[in-house]
Amino acid sequence: MIDHIIERLSEVKGIDQLILATGPKEENEDLARQVHSYGIKTFFDDDVNDVTGRIARAGECFKAGFIVTVSGDCPLIDPEFIQRGIALLKDSEADFVYVDHLKYKCLHEGIEFHTKENWETLDELSSTWYHKEHPGSVLKEGNHSFRGAEITPRVEFQRHDFRMSVDTRSDLFFMNQIYQELSSDDKIVDLHDVLNLIDKKPWLKKINDHVHQKEVEEKSKTFLFITQASPEIGMGHLSRCIALATEIQESYGAKTIFYLNSDEIALTILKQQGFIVSLESQLGPKTDILAIVQMNKISRIIVDIKPDILYSRFDFLPRMYSPIVLIDILPEGEFSGIPSVIPAVNLDRQARPKNVYRGKKYLILKREIQFWGDAQNDVKPDQILVLSGGSSIPKSQIIKSLEIFENNVTIKFIIGPFANREWLESELNDTDIFNYNISQSPEQIFSDIKKAYLVLTPFGVTAYECLAIGTPTVITSIVNPDDQDIIEYLEQENILVNVLENSNSAEQMGRNIYKLYSDPEKCESLSEKARANIQADGVKNVANIIVSNI
């Protein structure tokens, strides 16, 4: 993002010097090296909370006459708007330049124009933490006489129907989609092109339109997620908790902490996504969790682990002060009465306690699937996608069944972080399948699902994801025997296809898969039915259960 901001600022006439003003030197050395490669100087400041003071001190250090501040989280700043603002500030007698947000909405954000003297006055008047963290906020209080010059945004930019700043993972995903569509090597992304893209593909706004902008005095609650992942346990529990924690952070402005078994791959996944993680220690879960709850003032504990582990190693949780929500566990014994969410289609064949939430409206899927479900493919899907769990690979029968396809059909295998890739490659070498590729733990699996003509997958979280995106889905194995009734129901409703029945051999399974592949009307019907029946907004409903009544 800093690269993109520098590229855009380099096109602004009237700027004499670009300075990166940031926090302590030891925490920002990588960032400093990056901007130094562009010939840009840096100003380090040890007070990470005093942004207003930092800019004032940077202005003094570099003898600035005028100060234009550009936020590092706004990569789509408009060079022409900045150039106009600088010209207006220099040509007028004003202390600062402003946009009148009472008159119209404005797409531009993260940019301010001030004389050096005016910024020094703002610094002197910044008496609260809010003034120090939000530069220019003193202006809004009207306790001092400032001379402002109004700048009017171009008519096309008098809108604010999508987020321009990158504060969350969903914001980053949104911005990545914009740049994937519009970026080129020889010029910056033009803001007019961004508007045209958004108007042409309005589903892009779904990526981050839920992000909650916290109010000034709003206090953040903190939620603890207890979950596990490993080659034996798989990735399902962790995947659900990541989706839930992200939703709670982004939609409610809350904080989240993960308590995890000591698995390095799972730890890396969480840290790469910016989560705070506490690993199980030799002291045991009871001591660990009590310390986390006391130190962080935990508002609620969310537990997504196997039932036998819950009742044997975490039986102390009901006696803790913090309220609990269980995920995919029916509460028994001391846990009776504790709210529980069962993220599966409810067949209504038996009554459930009032505190147990079950049904397709509580499916816990990553919110970005809503975007992929609405997105329209630019190219016609053609490949067959074969998915497996976090630690497993497709069974030999499934692999052999795919020999029925000609080599003009691309078959892509996506395996999880714990899977044995060498074993899969060895299995494929013993077949007549040549037009294939393997991807292990790709960053963006949903784009592959969207581009697939057909998906083969075990039944579980990933199967629900495929259905919500609307890709025709074939069930190749069942991990949980309790899911058999759900699969039969979904097949009767023409939502998916189960090739396990009447597939006593790889050859028979291959004929069943090929029959579906050769029937575009059936595939289209599966896609429409899946999108209509399996929605991706369940994570919002579950997050609301967790956050409410605290």
C-alpha positions in Angstrom: 0.0 0.0 0.0 2.9 2.4 0.7 4.2 1.7 -2.7 0.9 2.6 -4.3 0.6 5.8 -2.2 4.1 6.9 -3.2 3.4 6.2 -6.9 0.3 8.4 -6.7 2.0 11.2 -4.8 4.8 11.3 -7.3 2.3 12.5 -9.9 1.3 15.5 -7.7 2.8 18.8 -8.8 3.6 21.2 -6.0 5.0 18.7 -3.5 8.7 19.5 -2.6 9.4 16.6 -0.4 7.8 13.3 0.7 8.4 12.1 4.2 7.3 8.9 5.9 6.4 9.9 9.5 6.0 6.7 11.5 6.5 5.2 15.0 9.6 3.8 16.7 12.6 3.1 14.4 13.1 -0.5 15.6 9.5 -1.4 14.7 9.6 0.2 11.3 13.0 -0.6 9.8 11.5 -2.8 7.0 9.1 -0.1 6.0 11.9 2.5 6.1 14.1 0.4 3.8 11.2 0.2 1.4 10.6 4.0 1.1 14.4 4.7 1.1 14.6 2.8 -2.1 12.4 5.5 -3.6 14.6 8.3 -2.2 12.1 9.2 0.5 13.3 10.2 4.0 11.8 9.0 7.3 10.8 10.5 10.6 10.6 8.2 13.5 8.7 9.1 16.7 8.5 7.0 19.9 5.0 8.1 20.9 2.9 5.7 18.8 -0.4 7.3 20.1 0.5 11.0 19.4 0.0 11.2 15.6 -0.8 14.9 15.7 2.5 15.6 17.6 4.5 13.3 15.3 3.4 15.3 12.2 4.1 18.6 13.9 7.6 17.4 14.9 8.3 16.1 11.4 7.2 19.4 9.9 9.7 21.2 12.2 12.5 18.7 11.4 12.2 19.2 7.7 11.4 22.9 7.7 8.0 22.6 6.0 6.0 25.6 5.1 2.9 23.6 4.3 1.9 20.2 5.4 -0.2 17.7 3.4 -1.0 14.6 5.5 -1.8 11.3 3.7 -2.9 8.3 5.6 -1.0 5.1 5.0 -4.1 3.0 4.8 -5.7 4.9 1.8 -4.0 3.5 -1.4 -6.6 5.1 -3.7 -5.8 8.8 -3.0 -6.5 11.0 -6.1 -3.4 13.0 -7.3 -5.5 15.6 -9.0 -7.5 16.3 -5.8 -4.3 16.7 -3.8 -2.8 19.0 -6.4 -5.9 21.2 -6.3 -5.8 21.3 -2.5 -2.1 22.3 -2.4 -2.8 25.1 -5.0 -5.7 26.4 -3.0 -3.8 26.4 0.3 -0.8 28.3 -1.2 -3.0 30.8 -3.1 -5.4 31.7 -0.3 -4.9 33.3 3.1 -6.3 30.2 4.7 -4.8 28.1 7.5 -6.2 24.9 6.1 -8.3 23.4 3.3 -11.5 21.4 3.9 -14.4 19.6 2.3 -17.8 20.6 3.6 -19.3 17.2 4.4 -22.6 18.8 5.3 -23.2 19.8 1.7 -22.3 16.5 0.0 -20.7 13.1 0.4 -17.1 12.8 -0.6 -15.1 9.8 -1.8 -11.7 11.3 -0.8 -10.5 10.5 2.6 -7.2 10.3 4.6 -6.0 13.7 3.2 -5.5 17.0 5.0 -4.0 20.4 4.0 -2.5 22.8 6.5 0.1 25.5 7.0 2.9 24.5 9.3 1.8 27.2 11.8 -1.7 25.9 11.8 -0.6 22.3 12.5 1.5 23.5 15.3 -1.5 25.2 16.8 -3.5 22.0 16.4 -0.8 20.2 18.3 -0.8 22.7 21.1 -4.6 22.4 21.4 -4.6 18.6 21.4 -5.3 17.9 25.0 -7.1 14.5 24.8 -6.1 11.1 23.5 -8.6 11.5 20.7 -7.0 14.8 19.5 -3.6 13.1 19.4 -4.8 9.9 17.6 -7.0 11.7 15.1 -5.1 14.6 13.5 -7.3 17.7 12.8 -10.1 16.7 15.1 -9.6 19.9 17.1 -10.9 21.8 14.1 -14.4 20.3 14.5 -14.8 21.5 18.1 -14.9 25.2 17.1 -13.0 26.4 20.2 -10.4 28.3 18.2 -10.6 30.7 15.2 -9.2 28.9 12.1 -9.4 30.3 8.6 -10.5 27.5 6.2 -10.7 27.4 2.4 -13.4 25.1 1.0 -12.4 22.7 -1.8 -15.3 21.1 -3.8 -14.7 17.5 -5.0 -15.4 16.8 -8.7 -19.1 15.9 -9.2 -18.2 12.2 -9.9 -16.5 11.9 -6.6 -19.4 13.4 -4.6 -20.3 9.9 -3.3 -19.2 7.6 -0.5 -20.9 4.2 -1.2 -17.8 2.1 -0.6 -14.8 2.1 1.8 -11.6 3.7 0.6 -9.4 2.9 3.7 -7.9 -0.5 4.6 -8.5 -1.2 8.3 -9.6 -4.9 8.2 -8.9 -8.1 6.4 -12.1 -7.6 4.4 -10.9 -4.1 3.4 -7.6 -5.6 2.2 -9.5 -8.2 0.2 -11.7 -5.5 -1.4 -8.7 -3.4 -2.4 -6.9 -6.5 -3.8 -9.8 -7.2 -6.0 -9.8 -3.6 -7.3 -6.1 -3.8 -8.1 -6.4 -7.3 -9.7 -9.0 -5.9 -12.1 -7.4 -2.5 -12.9 -3.7 -2.4 -12.2 -1.1 -2.2 -14.9 2.7 -1.8 -15.0 2.8 1.6 -16.6 0.3 3.7 -14.7 -1.5 4.1 -11.5 -5.1 2.9 -11.0 -7.3 5.8 -12.0 -10.1 6.6 -9.6 -12.5 7.1 -12.4 -11.8 3.5 -13.5 -12.5 2.4 -9.9 -15.9 4.1 -10.0 -16.7 2.5 -13.3 -15.7 -0.9 -12.0 -17.8 -0.5 -8.8 -20.9 0.5 -10.9 -20.3 -2.3 -13.3 -19.8 -4.9 -10.6 -21.7 -3.7 -7.5 -21.2 -7.0 -5.8 -17.6 -5.9 -5.0 -19.0 -3.6 -2.3 -20.4 -6.7 -0.5 -16.8 -7.6 0.4 -16.5 -5.0 3.2 -19.8 -3.1 3.4 -20.4 -4.7 6.9 -17.2 -3.2 8.5 -18.1 -1.2 11.6 -16.6 2.2 12.0 -16.2 2.7 15.8 -17.5 5.8 17.5 -15.1 8.0 19.4 -15.9 6.8 22.9 -16.9 3.2 21.9 -15.3 0.5 24.1 -14.2 -2.7 22.5 -15.3 -6.0 24.0 -12.9 -9.0 23.9 -13.8 -12.5 23.0 -11.8 -15.7 23.6 -11.9 -18.5 21.0 -10.9 -22.0 22.2 -10.2 -24.3 19.3 -7.9 -26.9 18.0 -6.3 -28.1 14.7 -3.8 -30.8 13.8 -3.3 -33.6 11.2 -5.6 -35.8 13.3 -8.2 -33.2 14.1 -8.2 -31.4 10.8 -8.9 -27.8 10.0 -12.7 -27.6 10.3 -12.8 -26.2 13.9 -10.2 -23.6 13.2 -11.8 -22.5 9.9 -15.1 -21.9 11.6 -13.5 -19.9 14.4 -11.5 -17.7 12.0 -14.7 -16.9 10.1 -16.5 -16.0 13.4 -13.6 -14.0 14.9 -13.3 -12.0 11.7 -17.0 -11.3 11.7 -17.0 -10.2 15.3 -13.9 -7.9 14.8 -15.2 -6.3 11.6 -19.0 -6.0 12.3 -18.7 -5.1 16.0 -15.3 -3.5 16.4 -14.4 -6.2 19.0 -11.1 -7.8 19.9 -10.5 -11.5 19.7 -7.9 -13.9 21.2 -7.4 -17.5 20.2 -6.4 -20.3 22.7 -4.9 -23.1 20.6 -3.3 -26.5 21.0 0.5 -26.4 20.3 0.3 -26.9 16.5 2.8 -24.8 14.5 0.9 -24.9 11.2 -2.3 -23.7 12.9 -0.4 -21.0 14.8 1.2 -19.8 11.6 -2.2 -19.6 9.9 -3.6 -17.5 12.7 -0.6 -15.2 13.0 -0.5 -14.6 9.2 -4.1 -13.3 9.5 -3.1 -11.0 12.4 -4.9 -12.8 15.2 -3.6 -12.8 18.8 -2.8 -16.4 19.8 -2.1 -18.0 23.2 -0.8 -21.6 23.0 -1.6 -24.3 25.5 1.2 -24.5 28.1 2.4 -27.2 30.5 0.2 -25.7 33.2 -2.9 -26.9 31.4 -6.1 -25.3 30.0 -7.6 -24.4 33.4 -4.7 -22.3 34.5 -4.0 -20.9 31.0 -7.6 -19.8 30.4 -8.1 -18.3 33.8 -5.1 -16.1 33.3 -6.3 -15.0 29.8 -9.8 -14.2 31.2 -8.4 -12.2 34.1 -5.8 -10.3 32.0 -8.0 -9.4 29.1 -11.4 -8.9 30.7 -13.0 -11.5 28.4 -16.7 -10.8 27.6 -17.5 -14.3 26.3 -15.8 -17.6 25.5 -16.5 -19.4 22.3 -15.6 -23.1 22.3 -15.2 -25.1 19.0 -13.5 -28.4 19.8 -14.4 -32.1 19.7 -17.0 -33.0 22.3 -14.9 -35.7 24.0 -12.1 -33.2 24.5 -14.5 -30.6 25.9 -16.0 -32.9 28.5 -12.7 -34.4 29.6 -10.2 -31.5 29.5 -12.4 -28.4 29.6 -15.1 -29.5 32.0 -14.2 -26.5 34.3 -15.5 -23.9 31.8 -19.2 -23.7 33.2 -17.8 -22.7 36.6 -15.9 -19.7 35.2 -17.4 -16.2 35.4 -17.3 -15.5 31.6 -20.4 -16.7 29.7 -19.8 -19.4 27.1 -21.1 -20.3 23.6 -20.5 -23.8 22.2 -20.0 -24.5 18.5 -21.1 -27.9 17.0 -21.6 -29.5 20.4 -24.8 -30.5 22.1 -24.6 -29.3 25.7 -24.8 -32.0 28.3 -24.3 -32.3 32.1 -22.8 -29.1 33.6 -23.0 -27.6 30.1 -26.8 -28.0 29.9 -28.4 -24.6 29.4 -25.3 -23.1 27.7 -26.1 -21.7 24.2 -24.9 -23.9 21.4 -24.8 -23.5 17.7 -24.9 -26.5 15.4 -23.8 -25.3 12.0 -25.7 -27.8 9.8 -28.9 -28.1 7.9 -31.7 -28.9 10.3 -34.1 -31.7 9.2 -36.5 -30.9 12.2 -36.8 -34.6 13.0 -36.4 -34.1 16.7 -37.0 -31.2 19.1 -34.0 -29.2 20.2 -33.6 -27.3 23.5 -34.3 -23.5 23.1 -30.6 -22.8 23.8 -29.5 -24.9 20.8 -29.5 -23.0 17.4 -29.5 -25.3 14.4 -30.3 -24.9 10.8 -29.0 -23.4 7.5 -29.4 -19.8 8.9 -26.5 -20.7 11.4 -24.0 -22.1 8.9 -20.7 -20.6 9.8 -19.0 -19.6 6.4 -16.6 -16.8 5.7 -18.4 -13.7 4.8 -16.5 -13.2 1.6 -18.4 -16.2 0.2 -21.3 -13.8 -0.2 -19.2 -11.9 -2.7 -18.1 -15.0 -4.6 -21.7 -16.2 -4.8 -22.9 -12.9 -6.4 -19.8 -12.4 -8.6 -20.1 -13.2 -12.3 -17.4 -15.2 -14.1 -15.5 -13.4 -16.8 -14.6 -16.7 -18.4 -16.7 -19.9 -18.7 -15.8 -22.4 -16.0 -14.2 -25.6 -17.4 -12.0 -27.3 -14.8 -13.0 -30.1 -12.3 -11.9 -29.2 -8.8 -11.1 -31.9 -6.3 -11.0 -30.8 -2.7 -10.1 -32.6 0.5 -9.8 -31.9 4.2 -7.1 -30.1 6.1 -5.0 -33.3 6.6 -6.5 -35.8 4.1 -6.1 -36.4 0.4 -8.6 -37.8 -2.0 -9.1 -41.6 -1.7 -7.6 -43.8 -4.4 -11.1 -44.7 -5.7 -11.9 -41.0 -6.3 -8.5 -40.5 -8.1 -8.9 -43.5 -10.3 -12.5 -42.6 -11.2 -11.2 -39.4 -12.9 -9.4 -41.4 -15.6 -12.7 -41.4 -17.5 -12.1 -37.7 -18.5 -10.1 -36.9 -21.6 -6.9 -34.8 -21.3 -8.7 -31.7 -22.6 -10.4 -31.5 -19.2 -8.2 -29.9 -16.5 -8.4 -31.5 -13.1 -7.2 -29.4 -10.1 -6.5 -30.9 -6.7 -6.5 -28.6 -3.7 -5.2 -30.1 -0.4 -4.9 -28.7 3.1 -1.9 -27.7 5.1 -1.5 -31.1 6.8 -1.9 -33.2 3.7 0.8 -35.4 2.2 1.4 -34.0 -1.2 4.0 -36.5 -2.2 1.6 -39.3 -1.6 -1.0 -37.7 -3.8 1.6 -37.2 -6.6 2.6 -40.8 -6.3 -1.1 -41.9 -6.6 -1.6 -39.7 -9.7 1.6 -41.1 -11.4 -0.1 -44.5 -11.3 -3.1 -43.3 -13.3 -3.7 -42.2 -16.9 -4.5 -38.6 -15.6 -2.0 -36.2 -17.1 -3.8 -32.8 -17.3 -3.8 -32.0 -13.6 -2.2 -29.6 -11.1 -2.0 -29.6 -7.3 -2.3 -26.6 -5.0 -1.6 -26.9 -1.3 -3.2 -24.4 1.1 -3.8 -21.6 -1.5 -4.5 -18.2 -0.1 -7.7 -17.8 -2.1 -9.6 -21.1 -2.5 -12.9 -19.4 -3.3 -11.8 -18.0 -6.6 -10.9 -21.6 -7.7 -14.3 -22.9 -6.5 -16.1 -20.1 -8.5 -14.2 -20.9 -11.6 -14.8 -24.7 -11.4 -17.4 -26.4 -13.6 -17.7 -29.1 -11.0 -16.4 -29.6 -7.5 -15.7 -33.0 -5.9 -15.4 -32.8 -2.1 -16.0 -34.6 1.2 -19.2 -33.4 3.0 -18.4 -30.7 5.6 -17.6 -27.0 5.9 -16.0 -26.9 2.4 -19.1 -28.5 0.8 -21.3 -25.8 2.3 -18.9 -23.2 1.0 -19.1 -24.7 -2.6 -22.9 -24.7 -2.4 -23.2 -21.1 -1.2 -20.9 -20.0 -4.0 -23.2 -21.9 -6.4 -20.7 -24.3 -8.0 -22.3 -27.8 -8.8 -21.1 -30.0 -6.0 -20.4 -33.7 -5.9 -20.0 -35.5 -2.5 -17.3 -38.1 -2.6 -17.0 -39.1 1.0 -18.7 -38.7 4.4 -16.5 -37.9 7.5 -19.4 -37.7 10.0 -21.9 -40.5 9.8 -24.6 -38.2 11.3 -24.4 -36.2 8.1 -25.9 -39.0 6.0 -29.5 -37.8 6.5 -28.5 -34.3 5.6 -26.8 -35.4 2.4 -29.8 -37.5 1.4 -32.1 -34.5 2.0 -29.9 -32.1 -0.1 -29.7 -34.6 -2.9 -33.5 -35.1 -2.9 -33.9 -31.3 -3.1 -31.5 -31.2 -6.2 -28.9 -29.1 -4.3 -26.0 -31.5 -4.6 -25.1 -35.0 -6.0 -23.9 -37.9 -3.9 -21.8 -40.4 -6.0 -21.2 -42.6 -3.0 -24.4 -44.6 -3.6 -24.2 -47.2 -6.3 -20.4 -46.6 -6.7 -18.9 -49.9 -5.8 -15.9 -49.3 -8.0 -13.8 -46.4 -9.3 -15.1 -47.1 -12.8 -18.8 -46.8 -11.6 -18.0 -43.6 -9.6 -16.3 -42.2 -12.7 -19.4 -42.9 -14.9 -21.6 -41.2 -12.3 -19.4 -38.1 -12.2 -19.1 -38.0 -16.0 -22.8 -38.3 -16.4 -23.3 -35.1 -14.4 -20.4 -33.3 -16.2 -22.0 -34.0 -19.5 -25.4 -32.6 -18.4 -25.2 -28.8 -18.4 -28.9 -28.4 -17.6 -28.5 -30.5 -14.5 -25.4 -28.6 -13.5 -27.2 -25.3 -13.9 -30.1 -26.5 -11.9 -27.8 -27.6 -9.1 -26.1 -24.2 -9.1 -29.4 -22.3 -8.9 -30.8 -24.6 -6.1 -27.7 -24.4 -4.1 -27.5 -20.6 -4.2 -31.2 -20.3 -3.3 -31.0 -22.7 -0.3 -27.5 -22.3 1.2 -26.8 -18.7 2.1 -23.5 -17.4 3.4 -24.9 -14.9 5.9 -25.1 -17.5 8.8 -21.8 -16.2 10.3 -23.6 -12.9 10.9 -26.4 -14.6 12.8 -24.0 -16.6 14.9 -21.9 -13.6 15.7 -25.1 -11.8 16.8 -25.8 -14.6 19.3 -22.3 -14.4 20.7 -22.2 -10.6 21.0 -25.8 -10.1 22.3 -26.8 -10.1 26.0 -23.4 -9.3 27.4 
